Amino acid sequence: MVWLMRRCVSCGRYTLKHDACPYCGGPLKVPHPAKFSPDDKYARYRVTLKHVEVKEK
């Protein structure tokens, strides 16, 4: 079983819960980066999405 720590988007605290932050009830996000692979099939999509997000700001 994999135990990844999760970080609350609202308060910034870390927890092992999966559904909501036990401190404030906010949404959780996994702060760990994705595993690196030299033959990444989706790199083009991520770069395109990153440029679109920057242009929207």
PDB file of N, CA, C and O in Angstrom:
ATOM      1  N   MET A   1       0.839  -1.178   0.000  1.00  0.00           N
ATOM      2  CA  MET A   1       0.000   0.000   0.000  1.00  0.00           C
ATOM      3  C   MET A   1       0.887   1.245   0.000  1.00  0.00           C
ATOM      4  O   MET A   1       1.856   1.317   0.755  1.00  0.00           O
ATOM      5  N   VAL A   2       0.563   2.207  -0.830  1.00  0.00           N
ATOM      6  CA  VAL A   2       1.350   3.426  -0.955  1.00  0.00           C
ATOM      7  C   VAL A   2       0.771   4.498  -0.035  1.00  0.00           C
ATOM      8  O   VAL A   2      -0.430   4.768  -0.063  1.00  0.00           O
ATOM      9  N   TRP A   3       1.619   5.099   0.769  1.00  0.00           N
ATOM     10  CA  TRP A   3       1.199   6.181   1.656  1.00  0.00           C
ATOM     11  C   TRP A   3       1.857   7.460   1.188  1.00  0.00           C
ATOM     12  O   TRP A   3       3.032   7.697   1.469  1.00  0.00           O
ATOM     13  N   LEU A   4       1.113   8.282   0.481  1.00  0.00           N
ATOM     14  CA  LEU A   4       1.626   9.573   0.052  1.00  0.00           C
ATOM     15  C   LEU A   4       1.045  10.663   0.941  1.00  0.00           C
ATOM     16  O   LEU A   4      -0.152  10.688   1.225  1.00  0.00           O
ATOM     17  N   MET A   5       1.906  11.546   1.364  1.00  0.00           N
ATOM     18  CA  MET A   5       1.410  12.681   2.131  1.00  0.00           C
ATOM     19  C   MET A   5       0.657  13.601   1.186  1.00  0.00           C
ATOM     20  O   MET A   5       0.998  13.713   0.009  1.00  0.00           O
ATOM     21  N   ARG A   6      -0.344  14.240   1.699  1.00  0.00           N
ATOM     22  CA  ARG A   6      -1.132  15.186   0.922  1.00  0.00           C
ATOM     23  C   ARG A   6      -1.073  16.538   1.614  1.00  0.00           C
ATOM     24  O   ARG A   6      -0.915  16.624   2.832  1.00  0.00           O
ATOM     25  N   ARG A   7      -1.202  17.590   0.816  1.00  0.00           N
ATOM     26  CA  ARG A   7      -1.130  18.947   1.344  1.00  0.00           C
ATOM     27  C   ARG A   7      -2.455  19.646   1.118  1.00  0.00           C
ATOM     28  O   ARG A   7      -3.044  19.550   0.042  1.00  0.00           O
ATOM     29  N   CYS A   8      -2.918  20.346   2.133  1.00  0.00           N
ATOM     30  CA  CYS A   8      -4.174  21.083   2.034  1.00  0.00           C
ATOM     31  C   CYS A   8      -3.953  22.327   1.184  1.00  0.00           C
ATOM     32  O   CYS A   8      -2.989  23.063   1.395  1.00  0.00           O
ATOM     33  N   VAL A   9      -4.829  22.560   0.238  1.00  0.00           N
ATOM     34  CA  VAL A   9      -4.738  23.722  -0.639  1.00  0.00           C
ATOM     35  C   VAL A   9      -5.078  24.991   0.145  1.00  0.00           C
ATOM     36  O   VAL A   9      -4.525  26.054  -0.139  1.00  0.00           O
ATOM     37  N   SER A  10      -5.969  24.898   1.116  1.00  0.00           N
ATOM     38  CA  SER A  10      -6.432  26.068   1.867  1.00  0.00           C
ATOM     39  C   SER A  10      -5.443  26.517   2.948  1.00  0.00           C
ATOM     40  O   SER A  10      -5.009  27.668   2.959  1.00  0.00           O
ATOM     41  N   CYS A  11      -5.091  25.600   3.854  1.00  0.00           N
ATOM     42  CA  CYS A  11      -4.263  26.005   5.000  1.00  0.00           C
ATOM     43  C   CYS A  11      -2.787  25.631   4.851  1.00  0.00           C
ATOM     44  O   CYS A  11      -1.955  26.154   5.593  1.00  0.00           O
ATOM     45  N   GLY A  12      -2.433  24.737   3.909  1.00  0.00           N
ATOM     46  CA  GLY A  12      -1.040  24.392   3.672  1.00  0.00           C
ATOM     47  C   GLY A  12      -0.473  23.320   4.585  1.00  0.00           C
ATOM     48  O   GLY A  12       0.724  23.042   4.520  1.00  0.00           O
ATOM     49  N   ARG A  13      -1.286  22.711   5.432  1.00  0.00           N
ATOM     50  CA  ARG A  13      -0.810  21.654   6.325  1.00  0.00           C
ATOM     51  C   ARG A  13      -0.767  20.313   5.597  1.00  0.00           C
ATOM     52  O   ARG A  13      -1.483  20.098   4.619  1.00  0.00           O
ATOM     53  N   TYR A  14       0.093  19.410   6.097  1.00  0.00           N
ATOM     54  CA  TYR A  14       0.241  18.086   5.510  1.00  0.00           C
ATOM     55  C   TYR A  14      -0.552  17.065   6.309  1.00  0.00           C
ATOM     56  O   TYR A  14      -0.714  17.202   7.522  1.00  0.00           O
ATOM     57  N   THR A  15      -1.054  16.022   5.611  1.00  0.00           N
ATOM     58  CA  THR A  15      -1.826  14.972   6.259  1.00  0.00           C
ATOM     59  C   THR A  15      -1.736  13.692   5.434  1.00  0.00           C
ATOM     60  O   THR A  15      -1.297  13.719   4.285  1.00  0.00           O
ATOM     61  N   LEU A  16      -2.150  12.578   6.018  1.00  0.00           N
ATOM     62  CA  LEU A  16      -2.229  11.307   5.303  1.00  0.00           C
ATOM     63  C   LEU A  16      -3.662  10.975   4.904  1.00  0.00           C
ATOM     64  O   LEU A  16      -3.902   9.939   4.285  1.00  0.00           O
ATOM     65  N   LYS A  17      -4.606  11.824   5.242  1.00  0.00           N
ATOM     66  CA  LYS A  17      -6.008  11.607   4.872  1.00  0.00           C
ATOM     67  C   LYS A  17      -6.161  11.726   3.359  1.00  0.00           C
ATOM     68  O   LYS A  17      -5.334  12.354   2.697  1.00  0.00           O
ATOM     69  N   HIS A  18      -7.215  11.124   2.811  1.00  0.00           N
ATOM     70  CA  HIS A  18      -7.420  11.142   1.364  1.00  0.00           C
ATOM     71  C   HIS A  18      -8.562  12.037   0.919  1.00  0.00           C
ATOM     72  O   HIS A  18      -8.570  12.496  -0.223  1.00  0.00           O
ATOM     73  N   ASP A  19      -9.518  12.294   1.786  1.00  0.00           N
ATOM     74  CA  ASP A  19     -10.729  12.980   1.345  1.00  0.00           C
ATOM     75  C   ASP A  19     -10.713  14.486   1.588  1.00  0.00           C
ATOM     76  O   ASP A  19     -10.964  15.252   0.657  1.00  0.00           O
ATOM     77  N   ALA A  20     -10.426  14.931   2.802  1.00  0.00           N
ATOM     78  CA  ALA A  20     -10.427  16.358   3.117  1.00  0.00           C
ATOM     79  C   ALA A  20      -9.453  16.631   4.257  1.00  0.00           C
ATOM     80  O   ALA A  20      -9.084  15.722   5.001  1.00  0.00           O
ATOM     81  N   CYS A  21      -9.049  17.862   4.385  1.00  0.00           N
ATOM     82  CA  CYS A  21      -8.125  18.276   5.438  1.00  0.00           C
ATOM     83  C   CYS A  21      -8.797  18.116   6.803  1.00  0.00           C
ATOM     84  O   CYS A  21      -9.907  18.611   6.998  1.00  0.00           O
ATOM     85  N   PRO A  22      -8.141  17.427   7.759  1.00  0.00           N
ATOM     86  CA  PRO A  22      -8.747  17.262   9.079  1.00  0.00           C
ATOM     87  C   PRO A  22      -8.735  18.549   9.903  1.00  0.00           C
ATOM     88  O   PRO A  22      -9.448  18.643  10.903  1.00  0.00           O
ATOM     89  N   TYR A  23      -7.947  19.532   9.505  1.00  0.00           N
ATOM     90  CA  TYR A  23      -7.844  20.781  10.258  1.00  0.00           C
ATOM     91  C   TYR A  23      -8.876  21.816   9.817  1.00  0.00           C
ATOM     92  O   TYR A  23      -9.545  22.427  10.651  1.00  0.00           O
ATOM     93  N   CYS A  24      -9.004  22.013   8.498  1.00  0.00           N
ATOM     94  CA  CYS A  24      -9.910  23.063   8.017  1.00  0.00           C
ATOM     95  C   CYS A  24     -10.997  22.545   7.082  1.00  0.00           C
ATOM     96  O   CYS A  24     -11.925  23.283   6.751  1.00  0.00           O
ATOM     97  N   GLY A  25     -10.898  21.277   6.649  1.00  0.00           N
ATOM     98  CA  GLY A  25     -11.906  20.714   5.751  1.00  0.00           C
ATOM     99  C   GLY A  25     -11.681  21.047   4.291  1.00  0.00           C
ATOM    100  O   GLY A  25     -12.538  20.759   3.455  1.00  0.00           O
ATOM    101  N   GLY A  26     -10.546  21.649   3.965  1.00  0.00           N
ATOM    102  CA  GLY A  26     -10.241  22.051   2.593  1.00  0.00           C
ATOM    103  C   GLY A  26      -9.840  20.880   1.711  1.00  0.00           C
ATOM    104  O   GLY A  26      -9.620  19.775   2.206  1.00  0.00           O
ATOM    105  N   PRO A  27      -9.745  21.118   0.394  1.00  0.00           N
ATOM    106  CA  PRO A  27      -9.344  20.064  -0.540  1.00  0.00           C
ATOM    107  C   PRO A  27      -7.859  19.742  -0.406  1.00  0.00           C
ATOM    108  O   PRO A  27      -7.060  20.596  -0.022  1.00  0.00           O
ATOM    109  N   LEU A  28      -7.497  18.497  -0.726  1.00  0.00           N
ATOM    110  CA  LEU A  28      -6.117  18.038  -0.622  1.00  0.00           C
ATOM    111  C   LEU A  28      -5.520  17.814  -1.998  1.00  0.00           C
ATOM    112  O   LEU A  28      -6.228  17.510  -2.958  1.00  0.00           O
ATOM    113  N   LYS A  29      -4.189  17.971  -2.081  1.00  0.00           N
ATOM    114  CA  LYS A  29      -3.464  17.766  -3.327  1.00  0.00           C
ATOM    115  C   LYS A  29      -2.168  17.036  -2.996  1.00  0.00           C
ATOM    116  O   LYS A  29      -1.567  17.291  -1.952  1.00  0.00           O
ATOM    117  N   VAL A  30      -1.731  16.134  -3.865  1.00  0.00           N
ATOM    118  CA  VAL A  30      -0.476  15.412  -3.663  1.00  0.00           C
ATOM    119  C   VAL A  30       0.666  16.340  -4.078  1.00  0.00           C
ATOM    120  O   VAL A  30       0.725  16.748  -5.238  1.00  0.00           O
ATOM    121  N   PRO A  31       1.584  16.688  -3.151  1.00  0.00           N
ATOM    122  CA  PRO A  31       2.647  17.637  -3.477  1.00  0.00           C
ATOM    123  C   PRO A  31       3.863  17.011  -4.158  1.00  0.00           C
ATOM    124  O   PRO A  31       4.780  17.729  -4.558  1.00  0.00           O
ATOM    125  N   HIS A  32       3.886  15.692  -4.295  1.00  0.00           N
ATOM    126  CA  HIS A  32       5.036  15.015  -4.877  1.00  0.00           C
ATOM    127  C   HIS A  32       5.011  15.125  -6.399  1.00  0.00           C
ATOM    128  O   HIS A  32       3.942  15.019  -7.001  1.00  0.00           O
ATOM    129  N   PRO A  33       6.158  15.335  -7.031  1.00  0.00           N
ATOM    130  CA  PRO A  33       6.184  15.394  -8.492  1.00  0.00           C
ATOM    131  C   PRO A  33       5.970  14.007  -9.098  1.00  0.00           C
ATOM    132  O   PRO A  33       6.170  12.990  -8.433  1.00  0.00           O
ATOM    133  N   ALA A  34       5.569  13.979 -10.346  1.00  0.00           N
ATOM    134  CA  ALA A  34       5.376  12.708 -11.047  1.00  0.00           C
ATOM    135  C   ALA A  34       6.722  12.036 -11.278  1.00  0.00           C
ATOM    136  O   ALA A  34       7.758  12.699 -11.328  1.00  0.00           O
ATOM    137  N   LYS A  35       6.698  10.728 -11.416  1.00  0.00           N
ATOM    138  CA  LYS A  35       7.912   9.963 -11.668  1.00  0.00           C
ATOM    139  C   LYS A  35       8.498  10.369 -13.025  1.00  0.00           C
ATOM    140  O   LYS A  35       7.761  10.496 -14.003  1.00  0.00           O
ATOM    141  N   PHE A  36       9.818  10.573 -13.087  1.00  0.00           N
ATOM    142  CA  PHE A  36      10.472  11.000 -14.319  1.00  0.00           C
ATOM    143  C   PHE A  36      10.652   9.827 -15.269  1.00  0.00           C
ATOM    144  O   PHE A  36      11.008   8.723 -14.855  1.00  0.00           O
ATOM    145  N   SER A  37      10.401  10.078 -16.536  1.00  0.00           N
ATOM    146  CA  SER A  37      10.624   9.083 -17.573  1.00  0.00           C
ATOM    147  C   SER A  37      11.236   9.783 -18.784  1.00  0.00           C
ATOM    148  O   SER A  37      10.683  10.778 -19.253  1.00  0.00           O
ATOM    149  N   PRO A  38      12.365   9.290 -19.305  1.00  0.00           N
ATOM    150  CA  PRO A  38      12.982   9.949 -20.461  1.00  0.00           C
ATOM    151  C   PRO A  38      12.105   9.889 -21.717  1.00  0.00           C
ATOM    152  O   PRO A  38      12.169  10.798 -22.545  1.00  0.00           O
ATOM    153  N   ASP A  39      11.294   8.851 -21.875  1.00  0.00           N
ATOM    154  CA  ASP A  39      10.401   8.786 -23.029  1.00  0.00           C
ATOM    155  C   ASP A  39       8.976   9.112 -22.575  1.00  0.00           C
ATOM    156  O   ASP A  39       8.096   8.253 -22.544  1.00  0.00           O
ATOM    157  N   ASP A  40       8.788  10.373 -22.228  1.00  0.00           N
ATOM    158  CA  ASP A  40       7.507  10.867 -21.733  1.00  0.00           C
ATOM    159  C   ASP A  40       6.563  11.111 -22.906  1.00  0.00           C
ATOM    160  O   ASP A  40       6.843  11.927 -23.784  1.00  0.00           O
ATOM    161  N   LYS A  41       5.444  10.394 -22.909  1.00  0.00           N
ATOM    162  CA  LYS A  41       4.492  10.489 -24.015  1.00  0.00           C
ATOM    163  C   LYS A  41       3.656  11.759 -23.958  1.00  0.00           C
ATOM    164  O   LYS A  41       3.138  12.202 -24.984  1.00  0.00           O
ATOM    165  N   TYR A  42       3.514  12.352 -22.778  1.00  0.00           N
ATOM    166  CA  TYR A  42       2.587  13.471 -22.609  1.00  0.00           C
ATOM    167  C   TYR A  42       3.283  14.806 -22.357  1.00  0.00           C
ATOM    168  O   TYR A  42       2.623  15.764 -21.955  1.00  0.00           O
ATOM    169  N   ALA A  43       4.579  14.901 -22.579  1.00  0.00           N
ATOM    170  CA  ALA A  43       5.317  16.142 -22.327  1.00  0.00           C
ATOM    171  C   ALA A  43       4.789  17.280 -23.193  1.00  0.00           C
ATOM    172  O   ALA A  43       4.681  18.413 -22.725  1.00  0.00           O
ATOM    173  N   ARG A  44       4.465  16.997 -24.432  1.00  0.00           N
ATOM    174  CA  ARG A  44       3.972  18.030 -25.339  1.00  0.00           C
ATOM    175  C   ARG A  44       2.676  18.647 -24.814  1.00  0.00           C
ATOM    176  O   ARG A  44       2.488  19.861 -24.892  1.00  0.00           O
ATOM    177  N   TYR A  45       1.792  17.818 -24.284  1.00  0.00           N
ATOM    178  CA  TYR A  45       0.518  18.317 -23.760  1.00  0.00           C
ATOM    179  C   TYR A  45       0.724  19.173 -22.507  1.00  0.00           C
ATOM    180  O   TYR A  45       0.061  20.196 -22.336  1.00  0.00           O
ATOM    181  N   ARG A  46       1.640  18.753 -21.635  1.00  0.00           N
ATOM    182  CA  ARG A  46       1.906  19.516 -20.415  1.00  0.00           C
ATOM    183  C   ARG A  46       2.496  20.884 -20.729  1.00  0.00           C
ATOM    184  O   ARG A  46       2.113  21.882 -20.119  1.00  0.00           O
ATOM    185  N   VAL A  47       3.423  20.934 -21.677  1.00  0.00           N
ATOM    186  CA  VAL A  47       4.042  22.203 -22.061  1.00  0.00           C
ATOM    187  C   VAL A  47       3.006  23.126 -22.681  1.00  0.00           C
ATOM    188  O   VAL A  47       2.984  24.321 -22.388  1.00  0.00           O
ATOM    189  N   THR A  48       2.144  22.580 -23.538  1.00  0.00           N
ATOM    190  CA  THR A  48       1.088  23.383 -24.154  1.00  0.00           C
ATOM    191  C   THR A  48       0.138  23.921 -23.099  1.00  0.00           C
ATOM    192  O   THR A  48      -0.233  25.094 -23.144  1.00  0.00           O
ATOM    193  N   LEU A  49      -0.258  23.093 -22.162  1.00  0.00           N
ATOM    194  CA  LEU A  49      -1.156  23.516 -21.091  1.00  0.00           C
ATOM    195  C   LEU A  49      -0.511  24.598 -20.233  1.00  0.00           C
ATOM    196  O   LEU A  49      -1.179  25.541 -19.810  1.00  0.00           O
ATOM    197  N   LYS A  50       0.778  24.462 -19.978  1.00  0.00           N
ATOM    198  CA  LYS A  50       1.489  25.452 -19.170  1.00  0.00           C
ATOM    199  C   LYS A  50       1.490  26.813 -19.864  1.00  0.00           C
ATOM    200  O   LYS A  50       1.290  27.839 -19.215  1.00  0.00           O
ATOM    201  N   HIS A  51       1.715  26.828 -21.176  1.00  0.00           N
ATOM    202  CA  HIS A  51       1.714  28.084 -21.930  1.00  0.00           C
ATOM    203  C   HIS A  51       0.328  28.706 -21.967  1.00  0.00           C
ATOM    204  O   HIS A  51       0.201  29.928 -21.901  1.00  0.00           O
ATOM    205  N   VAL A  52      -0.700  27.898 -22.070  1.00  0.00           N
ATOM    206  CA  VAL A  52      -2.075  28.410 -22.085  1.00  0.00           C
ATOM    207  C   VAL A  52      -2.415  29.036 -20.737  1.00  0.00           C
ATOM    208  O   VAL A  52      -3.042  30.094 -20.687  1.00  0.00           O
ATOM    209  N   GLU A  53      -2.004  28.391 -19.641  1.00  0.00           N
ATOM    210  CA  GLU A  53      -2.274  28.923 -18.305  1.00  0.00           C
ATOM    211  C   GLU A  53      -1.550  30.242 -18.077  1.00  0.00           C
ATOM    212  O   GLU A  53      -2.099  31.142 -17.442  1.00  0.00           O
ATOM    213  N   VAL A  54      -0.324  30.374 -18.586  1.00  0.00           N
ATOM    214  CA  VAL A  54       0.442  31.609 -18.420  1.00  0.00           C
ATOM    215  C   VAL A  54      -0.216  32.742 -19.200  1.00  0.00           C
ATOM    216  O   VAL A  54      -0.271  33.872 -18.715  1.00  0.00           O
ATOM    217  N   LYS A  55      -0.712  32.457 -20.396  1.00  0.00           N
ATOM    218  CA  LYS A  55      -1.352  33.487 -21.212  1.00  0.00           C
ATOM    219  C   LYS A  55      -2.662  33.960 -20.601  1.00  0.00           C
ATOM    220  O   LYS A  55      -3.043  35.116 -20.790  1.00  0.00           O
ATOM    221  N   GLU A  56      -3.367  33.086 -19.867  1.00  0.00           N
ATOM    222  CA  GLU A  56      -4.637  33.457 -19.248  1.00  0.00           C
ATOM    223  C   GLU A  56      -4.440  34.410 -18.075  1.00  0.00           C
ATOM    224  O   GLU A  56      -5.343  35.184 -17.757  1.00  0.00           O
ATOM    225  N   LYS A  57      -3.296  34.368 -17.435  1.00  0.00           N
ATOM    226  CA  LYS A  57      -3.053  35.224 -16.256  1.00  0.00           C
ATOM    227  C   LYS A  57      -2.739  36.612 -16.635  1.00  0.00           C
ATOM    228  O   LYS A  57      -2.511  37.453 -15.765  1.00  0.00           O
TER     229      LYS A  57
END
